Amino acid sequence: MKRRDESTLVYSSETGRVNLGTAKPQRTQTPKQVPAPPADGTVRLRREVKGRGGGTVIVITGVPLTGEALKELAGALKKRCGCGGTVKEGVIEIQGDHRDTLLRELESRGYRVKLAGG
């Protein structure tokens, strides 16, 4: 069966019922917005294992730094713990379970720190 260009669309699962004589509505894509971390001045240390192949990662959120200053802090924390890590979207991820070491290090740098999650 051949498709003809002059055929009329009656129903579409993408847009629902289509009115005859009107053009197909264009879908605009909106960029995903990442929710901002709570701006209460508290740095939170959260332990994550899920979705990481069984490896433990400490996620540090709420640090009031951006850009290069955040990368420098992450580098200093990685050196202190002797492990790897990264900075993604304003969040520092440190490999391994080093919550106690990170807690002491961040408190010595003048941050108010909380252990979040399990």
Backbone as a chain_set.jsonl record, in Angstrom:
{"seq": "MKRRDESTLVYSSETGRVNLGTAKPQRTQTPKQVPAPPADGTVRLRREVKGRGGGTVIVITGVPLTGEALKELAGALKKRCGCGGTVKEGVIEIQGDHRDTLLRELESRGYRVKLAGG", "coords": {"N": [[0.835, -1.168, 0.0], [0.665, 2.126, -0.944], [1.751, 5.285, 0.314], [0.114, 8.348, 0.169], [0.738, 11.757, -0.514], [-1.301, 13.57, -0.222], [-2.944, 12.611, 1.737], [-5.018, 12.639, 4.678], [-4.39, 13.25, 8.05], [-5.864, 11.557, 10.646], [-5.767, 10.667, 13.313], [-3.307, 10.816, 15.83], [-0.923, 9.318, 17.889], [0.935, 10.846, 19.069], [0.099, 13.546, 19.195], [-2.583, 13.382, 19.74], [-6.087, 13.833, 19.031], [-6.539, 15.262, 15.853], [-7.321, 18.31, 14.372], [-9.047, 18.912, 11.366], [-7.76, 20.637, 8.584], [-5.948, 22.248, 9.915], [-2.564, 22.982, 10.644], [0.024, 20.71, 11.651], [0.879, 20.848, 15.033], [3.938, 22.262, 16.172], [6.428, 20.826, 18.124], [8.225, 22.132, 20.723], [11.392, 21.923, 22.146], [12.38, 22.095, 25.43], [15.155, 23.028, 27.372], [16.534, 20.859, 29.857], [16.209, 21.683, 33.216], [18.333, 21.847, 35.885], [17.68, 21.291, 39.237], [18.39, 23.759, 41.65], [20.777, 23.458, 44.279], [19.994, 23.426, 47.816], [20.209, 26.621, 49.251], [21.234, 27.106, 51.886], [23.597, 27.464, 53.132], [24.863, 25.213, 54.082], [27.059, 22.552, 53.668], [26.644, 19.443, 52.216], [27.299, 16.007, 52.713], [26.891, 13.102, 50.989], [26.46, 9.629, 50.722], [26.699, 7.471, 47.995], [25.78, 4.541, 46.229], [24.219, 3.272, 44.456], [23.698, 2.516, 41.057], [26.335, 2.671, 40.327], [27.896, 0.513, 39.818], [28.434, -0.923, 42.135], [30.45, 0.428, 43.414], [31.461, 2.807, 45.888], [30.637, 6.21, 46.287], [31.19, 9.487, 47.398], [29.116, 12.196, 47.476], [29.282, 15.616, 47.253], [27.463, 18.376, 48.022], [26.138, 21.741, 47.834], [28.276, 23.458, 48.153], [29.508, 26.693, 48.311], [30.879, 27.645, 45.958], [32.104, 28.249, 42.612], [33.019, 27.219, 39.275], [36.473, 27.45, 38.635], [37.367, 27.643, 41.29], [35.845, 25.721, 42.598], [36.799, 23.434, 41.329], [39.433, 23.482, 42.215], [39.076, 23.087, 44.974], [37.984, 20.503, 44.891], [40.192, 19.105, 43.881], [42.005, 19.421, 46.011], [40.628, 18.02, 48.011], [40.603, 15.459, 46.914], [43.342, 14.886, 46.92], [43.801, 14.897, 49.667], [42.324, 12.663, 50.479], [43.49, 10.737, 48.947], [42.487, 9.625, 46.563], [40.368, 9.242, 43.621], [38.15, 11.398, 41.72], [35.578, 13.765, 40.689], [34.152, 16.789, 39.244], [30.905, 17.606, 38.671], [28.427, 19.486, 37.245], [28.402, 21.452, 39.345], [28.623, 19.857, 41.568], [30.603, 17.916, 43.706], [32.201, 14.83, 43.334], [33.589, 12.221, 45.094], [35.583, 9.387, 45.011], [35.145, 6.35, 46.784], [34.637, 5.581, 50.313], [34.991, 8.103, 52.182], [33.918, 9.752, 54.148], [34.328, 10.685, 56.829], [36.928, 11.771, 56.764], [36.579, 13.749, 54.802], [34.648, 15.315, 56.054], [36.047, 16.358, 58.308], [38.065, 17.779, 56.92], [36.637, 19.697, 55.382], [35.361, 21.1, 57.436], [37.598, 22.197, 58.697], [38.27, 24.03, 56.803], [36.386, 25.937, 57.178], [33.711, 25.534, 56.505], [30.243, 24.791, 57.107], [29.187, 21.637, 57.8], [27.23, 18.779, 56.978], [26.274, 15.385, 57.426], [24.516, 13.666, 55.109], [21.777, 11.502, 54.312], [22.211, 7.881, 54.297]], "CA": [[0.0, 0.0, 0.0], [1.469, 3.333, -1.062], [1.287, 6.474, 1.039], [-0.086, 9.505, -0.701], [1.03, 13.011, 0.172], [-2.516, 14.329, 0.036], [-3.771, 11.94, 2.735], [-5.329, 13.45, 5.844], [-4.128, 12.607, 9.328], [-7.073, 11.524, 11.438], [-5.422, 10.527, 14.722], [-1.894, 10.585, 16.072], [-0.663, 9.036, 19.296], [1.842, 11.874, 19.554], [-0.594, 14.796, 19.497], [-3.995, 13.152, 20.025], [-7.001, 14.106, 17.922], [-6.054, 16.335, 15.007], [-8.374, 19.046, 13.669], [-8.851, 18.996, 9.929], [-7.532, 21.975, 8.067], [-4.926, 22.971, 10.679], [-1.225, 22.408, 10.524], [0.481, 19.931, 12.799], [1.591, 21.721, 15.971], [5.353, 21.987, 16.331], [6.84, 20.621, 19.511], [9.473, 22.805, 21.046], [12.091, 21.247, 23.225], [12.913, 22.986, 26.441], [16.309, 22.397, 28.016], [16.289, 20.389, 31.222], [16.756, 22.555, 34.234], [18.789, 21.129, 37.067], [17.265, 22.044, 40.41], [19.49, 24.343, 42.413], [20.902, 22.9, 45.624], [19.495, 24.349, 48.825], [21.166, 27.688, 49.529], [21.159, 27.414, 53.308], [24.948, 27.613, 53.647], [25.344, 23.954, 54.619], [27.63, 21.605, 52.717], [26.134, 18.112, 52.55], [28.044, 14.838, 52.24], [25.954, 12.0, 50.805], [27.089, 8.402, 50.227], [25.915, 6.845, 46.935], [26.282, 3.28, 45.695], [23.281, 2.877, 43.407], [24.015, 2.907, 39.693], [27.777, 2.893, 40.18], [28.585, -0.774, 39.714], [28.834, -1.392, 43.451], [31.448, 1.308, 44.01], [30.943, 3.868, 46.749], [31.032, 7.567, 45.931], [30.682, 10.528, 48.287], [28.66, 13.339, 46.697], [29.343, 16.826, 48.081], [26.615, 19.419, 47.446], [25.948, 22.941, 48.651], [29.506, 24.235, 48.308], [29.235, 28.01, 47.719], [31.934, 27.998, 45.019], [31.808, 27.914, 41.224], [34.117, 27.223, 38.312], [37.827, 27.013, 38.989], [37.497, 27.503, 42.747], [35.255, 24.428, 42.94], [37.737, 22.408, 40.849], [40.596, 23.492, 43.112], [38.657, 22.43, 46.212], [37.864, 19.07, 44.597], [41.555, 18.585, 43.791], [42.57, 19.359, 47.36], [39.954, 16.937, 48.734], [41.078, 14.191, 46.342], [44.701, 14.663, 47.432], [43.686, 14.598, 51.102], [41.823, 11.295, 50.625], [44.304, 9.82, 48.154], [41.588, 8.889, 45.675], [39.911, 9.977, 42.45], [36.873, 12.078, 41.826], [35.266, 14.689, 39.609], [33.184, 17.848, 39.489], [29.845, 17.562, 37.66], [27.299, 20.395, 37.458], [28.465, 22.101, 40.644], [28.64, 18.842, 42.61], [31.877, 17.199, 43.768], [32.083, 13.396, 43.603], [34.851, 11.642, 45.554], [35.489, 7.931, 44.99], [35.444, 5.689, 48.048], [33.899, 6.043, 51.487], [35.9, 8.951, 52.967], [33.081, 10.798, 54.741], [34.923, 11.265, 58.041], [38.062, 12.6, 56.341], [36.04, 14.922, 54.112], [33.972, 16.125, 57.065], [37.074, 17.096, 59.051], [38.765, 18.701, 56.014], [35.759, 20.818, 55.043], [35.173, 21.908, 58.651], [38.826, 22.963, 58.933], [38.276, 25.124, 55.832], [35.401, 26.919, 57.59], [32.36, 25.229, 56.022], [29.332, 24.078, 57.986], [29.033, 20.369, 57.082], [26.258, 17.822, 57.476], [26.227, 14.088, 56.77], [23.155, 13.459, 54.63], [21.488, 10.142, 53.864], [22.689, 6.767, 55.122]], "C": [[0.886, 1.239, 0.0], [0.866, 4.466, -0.256], [1.156, 7.619, 0.053], [0.155, 10.772, 0.121], [-0.224, 13.786, 0.524], [-3.434, 13.651, 1.043], [-3.928, 12.83, 3.967], [-5.078, 12.638, 7.11], [-5.381, 12.69, 10.181], [-6.755, 11.483, 12.921], [-3.931, 10.25, 14.821], [-1.686, 10.338, 17.552], [0.25, 10.089, 19.907], [1.098, 13.134, 19.983], [-2.062, 14.609, 19.829], [-4.844, 13.44, 18.807], [-6.537, 15.345, 17.17], [-7.237, 16.991, 14.317], [-8.051, 19.101, 12.194], [-8.638, 20.441, 9.523], [-6.511, 22.781, 8.857], [-3.604, 22.253, 10.529], [-0.877, 21.653, 11.801], [1.244, 20.846, 13.756], [3.052, 21.286, 16.124], [5.681, 21.848, 17.807], [8.168, 21.326, 19.72], [10.103, 22.094, 22.229], [12.657, 22.284, 24.174], [14.097, 22.294, 27.104], [15.962, 21.988, 29.441], [16.95, 21.338, 32.202], [17.106, 21.726, 35.456], [18.367, 21.935, 38.287], [18.479, 22.534, 41.201], [19.559, 23.696, 43.794], [20.397, 23.905, 46.652], [20.573, 25.366, 49.218], [21.088, 28.092, 50.995], [22.538, 27.524, 53.946], [25.534, 26.346, 54.236], [25.862, 23.078, 53.493], [27.187, 20.219, 53.149], [26.982, 17.029, 51.906], [27.072, 13.667, 52.181], [26.691, 10.821, 50.187], [26.171, 7.776, 49.199], [26.6, 5.573, 46.466], [25.468, 2.893, 44.467], [23.719, 3.397, 42.041], [25.485, 3.125, 39.439], [28.561, 1.588, 40.174], [29.083, -1.287, 41.055], [29.872, -0.531, 44.131], [30.807, 2.413, 44.815], [31.5, 5.208, 46.305], [30.428, 8.508, 46.962], [30.372, 11.742, 47.423], [28.59, 14.547, 47.634], [28.544, 17.915, 47.379], [26.552, 20.61, 48.387], [27.204, 23.752, 48.878], [29.304, 25.584, 47.61], [30.359, 28.505, 46.81], [31.485, 27.631, 43.615], [33.099, 27.86, 40.42], [35.421, 26.667, 38.835], [38.002, 26.819, 40.49], [36.933, 26.164, 43.213], [36.179, 23.293, 42.509], [38.978, 22.331, 41.746], [40.271, 22.813, 44.44], [38.56, 20.925, 46.005], [39.246, 18.428, 44.505], [42.204, 18.431, 45.147], [41.942, 18.217, 48.165], [40.406, 15.579, 48.219], [42.485, 13.868, 46.836], [44.669, 14.253, 48.894], [43.261, 13.149, 51.332], [42.669, 10.279, 49.87], [43.458, 8.978, 47.209], [41.213, 9.776, 44.494], [38.585, 10.657, 42.708], [36.682, 13.026, 40.669], [34.335, 15.786, 40.101], [32.184, 17.803, 38.346], [28.716, 18.488, 38.073], [27.274, 21.005, 38.851], [28.47, 21.16, 41.824], [29.978, 18.119, 42.556], [31.596, 15.744, 44.096], [33.475, 12.864, 43.941], [34.671, 10.131, 45.628], [35.904, 7.342, 46.327], [34.658, 6.292, 49.197], [34.837, 6.799, 52.422], [35.129, 10.063, 53.671], [33.723, 11.465, 55.939], [36.083, 12.197, 57.692], [37.576, 13.878, 55.678], [35.351, 15.869, 55.084], [34.978, 16.984, 57.818], [37.756, 18.141, 58.168], [37.9, 19.921, 55.684], [35.486, 21.704, 56.251], [36.41, 22.744, 58.947], [38.952, 24.128, 57.948], [37.171, 26.139, 56.098], [33.989, 26.683, 57.084], [31.551, 24.56, 57.123], [28.916, 22.816, 57.235], [28.034, 19.472, 57.786], [26.424, 16.514, 56.721], [24.772, 13.834, 56.393], [22.978, 12.023, 54.187], [22.078, 9.108, 54.82], [24.131, 6.76, 55.213]], "O": [[1.76, 1.38, 0.855], [-0.354, 4.599, -0.151], [2.02, 7.814, -0.803], [-0.185, 10.836, 1.302], [-0.219, 14.577, 1.467], [-4.584, 14.06, 1.197], [-3.073, 13.667, 4.255], [-5.502, 11.487, 7.221], [-5.903, 13.78, 10.414], [-7.392, 12.18, 13.711], [-3.365, 9.536, 13.993], [-2.219, 11.072, 18.384], [0.329, 10.21, 21.129], [1.42, 13.726, 21.012], [-2.737, 15.581, 20.17], [-4.379, 13.308, 17.676], [-6.184, 16.355, 17.779], [-8.073, 16.299, 13.735], [-6.899, 19.314, 11.814], [-9.267, 21.352, 10.063], [-6.232, 23.921, 8.485], [-3.561, 21.043, 10.312], [-1.412, 21.924, 12.876], [2.163, 21.547, 13.333], [3.355, 20.095, 16.196], [5.259, 22.659, 18.631], [9.118, 21.124, 18.963], [9.426, 21.716, 23.185], [13.329, 23.23, 23.761], [14.041, 21.093, 27.369], [15.207, 22.666, 30.137], [18.101, 21.738, 32.03], [16.27, 20.997, 35.99], [18.658, 23.128, 38.373], [19.456, 21.809, 41.387], [18.528, 23.417, 44.408], [20.375, 25.107, 46.386], [21.716, 24.994, 49.483], [20.9, 29.266, 51.315], [22.646, 27.664, 55.164], [26.606, 26.394, 54.838], [25.184, 22.885, 52.484], [27.335, 19.854, 54.316], [27.339, 17.108, 50.73], [26.495, 13.281, 53.198], [27.458, 10.99, 49.239], [24.99, 7.564, 49.475], [27.821, 5.519, 46.321], [25.983, 2.256, 43.548], [24.067, 4.568, 41.891], [25.85, 3.713, 38.421], [29.75, 1.568, 40.489], [30.069, -2.023, 41.099], [30.155, -0.729, 45.312], [29.733, 2.902, 44.466], [32.683, 5.329, 45.987], [29.274, 8.338, 47.356], [31.245, 12.258, 46.725], [27.926, 14.506, 48.669], [28.895, 18.334, 46.276], [26.868, 20.506, 49.572], [27.206, 24.654, 49.716], [28.96, 25.612, 46.428], [30.747, 29.671, 46.889], [30.592, 26.801, 43.44], [34.132, 28.387, 40.834], [35.477, 25.574, 39.399], [38.719, 25.913, 40.912], [37.484, 25.54, 44.121], [36.331, 22.305, 43.228], [39.503, 21.247, 42.0], [41.083, 22.058, 44.973], [39.006, 20.153, 46.854], [39.445, 17.319, 45.002], [42.876, 17.435, 45.413], [42.635, 17.527, 48.912], [40.575, 14.644, 49.002], [42.791, 12.714, 47.136], [45.416, 13.37, 49.316], [43.753, 12.483, 52.243], [42.571, 9.08, 50.13], [43.677, 7.775, 47.066], [41.677, 10.91, 44.379], [37.981, 10.509, 43.77], [37.517, 13.092, 39.767], [33.805, 15.729, 41.211], [32.561, 17.945, 37.183], [28.111, 18.301, 39.129], [26.215, 21.066, 39.475], [28.338, 21.6, 42.966], [30.439, 17.748, 41.476], [30.844, 15.447, 45.024], [34.42, 13.035, 43.17], [33.718, 9.647, 46.238], [36.887, 7.773, 46.931], [34.086, 7.375, 49.075], [35.409, 6.216, 53.342], [35.62, 11.187, 53.782], [33.673, 12.689, 56.062], [36.205, 13.283, 58.259], [38.091, 14.963, 55.952], [35.461, 17.088, 54.95], [34.791, 18.193, 57.954], [38.0, 19.263, 58.612], [38.387, 21.051, 55.706], [35.388, 22.923, 56.114], [36.29, 23.882, 59.402], [39.655, 25.101, 58.221], [37.02, 27.098, 55.342], [33.14, 27.564, 57.224], [32.099, 23.85, 57.967], [28.351, 22.909, 56.146], [27.988, 19.405, 59.014], [26.685, 16.518, 55.518], [23.9, 13.792, 57.26], [23.932, 11.392, 53.731], [22.397, 9.402, 55.972], [24.705, 5.891, 55.869]]}, "num_chains": 1, "name": "protein.A"}
